[in-house]
Amino acid sequence: MAKDIVGKILGLGLIIALLMAVWEYLQKAFRADQLKPLISSFSVGKLGFSSIQSLPLKVVMAISNFSPTLYNLQQIQVEIYDKDGTKLLASQDVPLTQGVSLQPNAQTLIPELNFSVSNANVVQYLFSGDKIKAAETMLKLAVGEKAGLTLRVKGFIRAEGLKIPLNEEVSI
């Protein structure tokens, strides 16, 4: 009889613990739309005249957590496209190597992301319109100035198993 009561209490405790875990996950799922990924800084290194391959591209992302819930960021995947979001210009080199805690009601900077540039697509993108403007843009990139290019950053972040899309326009 005592074993039955202990077994029922343990079973009930297990069910309560499981329900609490499910409730916590559901709260995070419902609040996931309160995570807002954004580009904190976007820098293009000086362009080498010998090859566009020497173009270093670095992006620092920030994620604003507007919820009262702590999230653990597990994955970031980002690609850089032309302004229309149709032609891939650069893709992320290395995945996130360590998890990042997204504190409640705070903005968290993500470690710098490096990108591989698609040489042919970048040249085609720059020279698809006005050739003089393209040459001016290349010159500005070569000396490290803002070039006035509008790009689209697309991808996603994954936190607590929840996938949150990223689709943001940036100007370099």
C-alpha positions, -999 to +999 in steps of 0.1 A: +000+000+000+028+025+009+046+015-023+015+024-043+012+058-027+049+066-032+046+054-069+015+076-074+032+106-058+064+101-079+042+097-111+022+129-102+055+148-096+069+136-129+037+147-147+038+181-130+075+186-139+067+176-176+038+200-177+060+228-163+087+222-190+060+222-217+045+254-203+080+271-203+086+261-239+052+273-250+058+306-234+091+310-252+075+300-285+047+326-281+072+353-272+097+344-300+083+373-321+097+396-295+132+387-306+143+413-332+175+406-351+192+436-366+224+446-382+245+467-357+274+474-380+283+464-415+319+471-427+336+466-460+374+466-459+394+484-485+391+469-519+423+457-535+426+468-571+442+435-581+413+414-571+378+418-556+386+386-537+406+406-512+374+424-501+369+417-464+333+418-453+323+419-416+289+421-401+281+426-364+245+416-355+225+425-325+194+408-312+169+428-291+150+406-267+118+426-259+104+397-238+109+389-201+123+355-210+159+344-213+167+328-247+198+308-256+209+315-292+221+284-309+225+293-346+228+322-370+227+318-408+231+350-428+235+357-465+239+391-483+219+398-515+214+426-539+188+453-530+160+432-544+171+401-525+175+380-556+212+377-564+235+362-537+266+384-532+281+369-500+275+341-477+286+335-441+319+317-437+317+300-404+287+291-382+283+305-347+309+286-326+293+291-292+259+297-278+249+333-268+225+341-240+199+367-250+191+385-217+154+395-211+146+431-221+180+438-234+200+440-267+228+415-272+257+419-297+266+388-316+303+381-323+315+394-357+305+373-387+328+370-417+316+364-453+328+349-485+322+372-514+308+359-547+332+377-570+312+373-603+279+383-587+294+414-570+310+426-603+278+419-622+257+437-596+280+468-595+282+471-633+246+462-641+235+499-643+254+531-648+291+523-654+303+556-641+284+552-609+298+516-606+334+529-611+327+556-584+314+529-561+344+507-566+367+537-559+348+545-526+351+508-516+388+509-524+395+538-500+371+525-473+343+552-477+306+546-476+296+537-511+259+542-510+251+506-519+219+491-506+220+454-499+196+429-484+206+407-455+186+375-453+187+345-431+176+333-397+185+329-360+176+298-340+170+302-303+156+275-280+148+255-311+127+283-326+136+297-360+133+335-364+137+350-399+159+379-408+153+401-438+168+435-435+180+462-458+214+478-451+234+506-467+272+505-471 
